[in-house]
Amino acid sequence: KTMGYCQAQLGQWDEAFATLLKAMPEAQARYFLGRVMLDHGQTEQGRALIQAAAATDPEYKLAKQTLDDLAGGRPTRQEPVM
């Protein structure tokens, strides 16, 4: 997970996603990477990944809550990185 996070911080999005998939389910990897993109100011790409996470796992409440927060203009809750 840490390696994927570091790759994402360097903008190596595809590599980060592949690495994260080794440590977590697909929906969580998409959400995690989407959050990093939001932190990097890539709002639309981050939102798209979080939407994909919610579509991949309709029961993933954190993804749904984050999308609700983004839609309402509220600050989004941070998932612990480590």
C-alpha positions as CSV (number, residue, x, y, z in Angstrom):
1,K,0.0,0.0,0.0
2,T,2.8,2.4,0.9
3,M,4.6,1.7,-2.5
4,G,1.4,2.4,-4.4
5,Y,0.9,5.6,-2.4
6,C,4.4,6.7,-3.2
7,Q,3.9,6.0,-6.9
8,A,0.7,8.0,-6.9
9,Q,2.5,10.9,-5.2
10,L,5.0,10.8,-8.1
11,G,2.1,10.9,-10.6
12,Q,2.7,7.3,-11.7
13,W,-1.0,6.6,-11.7
14,D,-1.1,3.3,-13.7
15,E,1.8,1.8,-11.7
16,A,0.2,3.0,-8.5
17,F,-3.1,1.3,-9.4
18,A,-1.4,-2.0,-10.3
19,T,0.5,-1.9,-7.0
20,L,-2.5,-1.1,-4.9
21,L,-4.4,-4.0,-6.5
22,K,-1.9,-6.3,-4.9
23,A,-2.8,-5.0,-1.4
24,M,-6.5,-4.3,-1.6
25,P,-9.7,-5.0,-3.5
26,E,-10.3,-3.1,-6.7
27,A,-12.9,-0.7,-5.3
28,Q,-10.6,0.3,-2.5
29,A,-7.7,0.7,-4.8
30,R,-9.8,3.0,-7.1
31,Y,-11.0,5.0,-4.0
32,F,-7.5,5.3,-2.6
33,L,-6.0,6.5,-5.9
34,G,-9.0,8.8,-6.4
35,R,-8.3,10.4,-3.0
36,V,-4.7,11.0,-3.9
37,M,-5.8,12.6,-7.1
38,L,-8.1,14.9,-5.2
39,D,-5.2,15.9,-2.9
40,H,-3.2,16.7,-6.1
41,G,-6.0,19.0,-7.3
42,Q,-7.1,16.6,-10.1
43,T,-10.7,16.8,-9.0
44,E,-12.5,15.4,-12.1
45,Q,-10.1,12.4,-12.4
46,G,-10.3,11.8,-8.7
47,R,-14.1,12.0,-8.7
48,A,-14.2,9.6,-11.7
49,L,-12.1,7.0,-9.9
50,I,-14.2,7.3,-6.7
51,Q,-17.4,6.9,-8.9
52,A,-15.8,3.8,-10.4
53,A,-15.0,2.5,-6.9
54,A,-18.7,3.0,-5.9
55,A,-19.8,1.2,-9.1
56,T,-17.4,-1.7,-8.5
57,D,-18.7,-2.2,-5.0
58,P,-22.1,-0.7,-4.4
59,E,-21.8,-1.4,-0.7
60,Y,-18.6,0.8,-0.4
61,K,-20.0,3.5,1.9
62,L,-16.8,5.5,2.1
63,A,-16.9,6.1,-1.7
64,K,-20.5,7.0,-1.6
65,Q,-20.0,9.4,1.3
66,T,-17.1,11.1,-0.5
67,L,-19.1,11.5,-3.6
68,D,-21.9,13.1,-1.6
69,D,-19.4,15.4,0.1
70,L,-18.0,16.4,-3.3
71,A,-21.5,17.0,-4.7
72,G,-22.4,19.2,-1.7
73,G,-19.2,21.2,-1.8
74,R,-18.3,19.9,1.6
75,P,-14.7,19.0,2.5
76,T,-14.2,15.3,2.1
77,R,-13.3,13.0,4.9
78,Q,-9.8,11.6,4.7
79,E,-9.2,7.8,4.9
80,P,-6.0,7.1,6.9
81,V,-3.2,6.7,4.4
82,M,-1.2,4.1,6.4
